[in-house]
Amino acid sequence: MELRALIVDDDPLITDLVKHFCVKSNLFEYCISAENGKAGLQLMSSDHINLVFLDFNLPDMKGRDFLEMLPTVVYTIMITSEIEFAAKSYDYDQVIDFLVKPISYDRFIKSVQRVPQKLDSNEPEVKYAPSEILFIKDGTKLVRLELENVTYIRSESNYVQFFTKDTNIMSLMTMKDLEQKLPSNFIRVHRSYFVNIHFINSISSESIHVNRVEISIGEKYKADLFSKIQHF
């Protein structure tokens, strides 16, 4: 399986070096980068990343803070100049190795070669964190969204709007990307809608009522919807 990597590091020399190593290794489908934790979290919400190279000291947060804020558990290789962090890094299940600066290609390859073994095991490649949260961009800031409070989700062009009982948040995201991240209590009922089954008030053959909002049921999604409702 090819790797899809995100480098989160504010040092452009380290970022360029890791990107060069990724290309040289021929093991990566692509490798993108972010210069701080907030930008990295935003990219994690919109790309199918399965490996993160994470700097321990970011300008806006510590690497451990980034790991705790991730909406999903993704295999991570830490990058640090602090050798004493090496032992502590293994407190996080997703950390599979660490690279101490300056980074050599041989050491990089040894770290990366551990990843396919993990991805080829019986473990899921990416799994939801127990809190079931997303960090989504709302304007110029990242907002923590508790999925259990979302009643339904509606797409509008290249944007997705999340509705709760009290508010709604719009973020740049596609329904296809979002579908990968939603837990099983979210059901697609229309090409433009997901609903949270916990907030369904009633269902007819043509529409579904969620928190007093009527949503049309797409013909394509009817069979799957009623099947899931019966077995939920």
C-alpha positions in Angstrom: 0.0 0.0 0.0 1.4 3.4 -1.0 1.9 6.0 1.8 0.2 9.3 1.9 2.2 11.5 4.2 1.8 14.8 6.0 4.9 16.7 7.4 4.1 19.0 10.2 7.2 21.1 10.8 8.0 24.8 10.8 11.6 24.3 9.6 11.5 24.5 5.8 14.9 22.7 5.6 13.6 19.7 7.5 10.4 19.8 5.5 12.2 19.8 2.2 14.6 17.1 3.3 11.8 14.8 4.4 9.9 15.4 1.1 13.1 14.6 -0.8 13.5 11.4 1.1 9.9 10.5 0.4 10.4 10.9 -3.3 13.7 9.1 -3.3 12.2 6.1 -1.5 9.4 5.5 -4.1 7.1 4.4 -1.3 4.8 7.4 -1.3 1.8 8.3 -3.3 2.2 11.9 -2.2 3.7 14.0 0.6 2.3 17.4 1.7 3.3 19.7 4.5 2.1 22.2 7.1 4.2 24.7 9.0 2.2 24.6 12.2 -0.2 22.5 14.2 -3.4 24.3 13.2 -2.7 24.0 9.5 -1.8 20.4 10.0 -5.1 19.6 11.7 -7.0 21.3 8.8 -5.2 19.1 6.3 -5.9 16.0 8.3 -9.6 16.8 8.0 -9.5 17.0 4.2 -6.9 14.5 3.0 -6.6 10.7 3.3 -3.3 10.8 5.2 -2.0 7.5 6.6 1.4 8.7 8.0 2.4 11.9 9.8 5.9 13.2 10.3 5.5 15.4 13.3 7.9 17.9 14.8 7.9 17.8 18.6 8.2 21.6 18.9 5.8 23.4 16.7 5.3 27.2 16.9 1.7 27.0 18.1 1.7 23.8 20.1 3.7 20.8 21.2 3.7 17.7 19.1 1.9 15.8 22.0 -0.9 18.4 21.8 -1.3 17.8 18.1 -1.6 14.1 18.7 -4.2 14.6 21.3 -6.2 16.9 19.0 -6.2 14.6 16.0 -9.7 13.7 15.0 -8.4 10.2 13.9 -5.6 8.0 15.0 -2.9 8.0 12.3 0.5 6.4 12.4 3.1 9.0 13.3 6.9 9.3 13.2 8.1 12.1 15.5 10.8 14.5 14.5 12.8 16.0 17.4 16.1 17.3 18.5 15.3 16.3 22.1 16.6 12.7 22.5 14.9 12.4 25.9 11.5 12.6 24.2 12.2 9.3 22.4 11.0 7.1 25.3 8.0 9.4 26.1 6.8 9.3 22.5 5.8 5.7 22.8 3.1 6.7 25.3 1.0 7.4 22.2 -0.2 4.3 20.4 0.1 5.9 17.0 3.8 6.8 17.4 5.7 4.0 15.7 9.2 5.6 15.6 11.1 8.9 16.0 13.8 10.7 14.0 16.4 12.8 15.8 17.8 15.8 13.9 19.9 15.9 11.8 18.0 13.2 9.9 19.8 10.7 7.7 18.3 8.9 4.7 19.2 5.5 6.2 17.5 6.3 9.5 14.5 7.7 7.6 14.1 4.4 5.6 14.3 2.3 8.8 11.4 4.3 10.2 9.3 4.2 7.1 9.8 0.5 6.6 7.9 -0.1 9.9 4.8 1.5 8.5 3.7 -1.0 5.8 3.9 -3.8 8.4 1.4 -1.8 10.5 -0.9 -1.1 7.5 -0.8 -4.7 6.3 -1.8 -6.0 9.7 -5.4 -6.7 10.8 -5.6 -3.3 12.5 -7.7 -0.7 10.7 -5.5 1.7 8.8 -7.3 4.7 10.3 -9.8 4.5 13.1 -11.9 7.0 15.1 -10.7 8.3 18.3 -13.1 7.5 21.2 -14.3 11.0 21.5 -15.5 11.1 17.9 -14.6 14.6 17.1 -13.6 16.6 14.0 -11.5 19.8 13.9 -13.0 21.8 11.0 -12.1 25.2 9.6 -14.7 27.8 10.2 -13.6 31.1 8.7 -10.0 31.8 10.0 -10.2 29.4 12.9 -10.4 25.7 13.6 -13.4 24.6 15.6 -13.7 21.4 17.6 -16.9 19.6 16.6 -18.4 16.9 18.8 -20.1 14.6 16.3 -22.6 13.3 18.8 -24.2 16.8 18.9 -24.6 17.1 15.1 -28.2 16.4 14.1 -27.7 16.5 10.3 -25.1 17.5 7.6 -25.9 19.3 4.3 -23.5 19.9 1.4 -23.5 23.1 -0.6 -21.2 23.0 -3.6 -17.7 22.5 -2.2 -18.8 23.2 1.4 -20.4 21.1 4.1 -22.7 22.6 6.8 -22.9 20.9 10.2 -26.2 21.5 12.1 -26.6 21.0 15.9 -29.6 22.0 18.0 -28.1 25.4 18.7 -26.0 26.4 15.8 -24.5 25.5 12.4 -21.0 25.6 11.0 -19.9 25.7 7.4 -16.5 24.3 6.3 -14.7 23.7 3.0 -15.0 19.9 2.6 -16.5 17.4 0.2 -19.1 14.8 1.1 -16.8 12.1 -0.1 -14.1 13.1 2.3 -16.6 13.5 5.1 -18.1 10.0 4.6 -14.7 8.5 5.5 -14.7 10.2 8.9 -18.3 9.8 10.1 -19.3 7.1 12.7 -21.9 4.5 12.0 -24.8 6.5 13.5 -24.7 8.9 10.5 -26.7 7.7 7.5 -26.6 9.2 4.0 -30.2 9.8 3.0 -29.6 12.1 0.0 -26.7 13.1 -2.2 -26.6 16.3 -0.1 -27.5 15.0 3.3 -26.3 12.9 6.2 -28.5 12.5 9.3 -27.7 11.4 12.8 -29.9 8.5 13.6 -30.1 9.6 17.2 -32.1 12.7 16.2 -34.6 11.2 13.8 -38.1 12.0 14.8 -40.0 10.2 12.0 -39.6 8.7 8.6 -42.0 8.4 5.6 -41.4 6.8 2.2 -40.3 10.2 0.8 -38.8 12.2 3.7 -37.2 12.1 7.1 -37.7 14.5 10.0 -34.6 15.3 12.0 -34.9 17.8 14.8 -38.1 19.3 13.2 -36.4 19.7 9.8 -37.9 17.8 6.8 -35.2 16.2 4.6 -36.1 14.5 1.3 -34.9 10.9 0.9 -33.0 10.2 -2.3 -34.3 7.2 -4.3 -30.7 5.9 -4.4 -30.4 5.8 -0.6 -33.8 4.4 0.4 -33.0 0.7 0.6 -29.8 1.3 2.5 -31.5 3.7 4.9 -34.4 1.4 5.8 -32.0 -1.5 6.2 -29.8 0.3 8.6 -32.8 1.7 10.6 -34.0 -1.9 11.1 -30.7 -3.2 12.3 -29.5 -0.2 14.3 
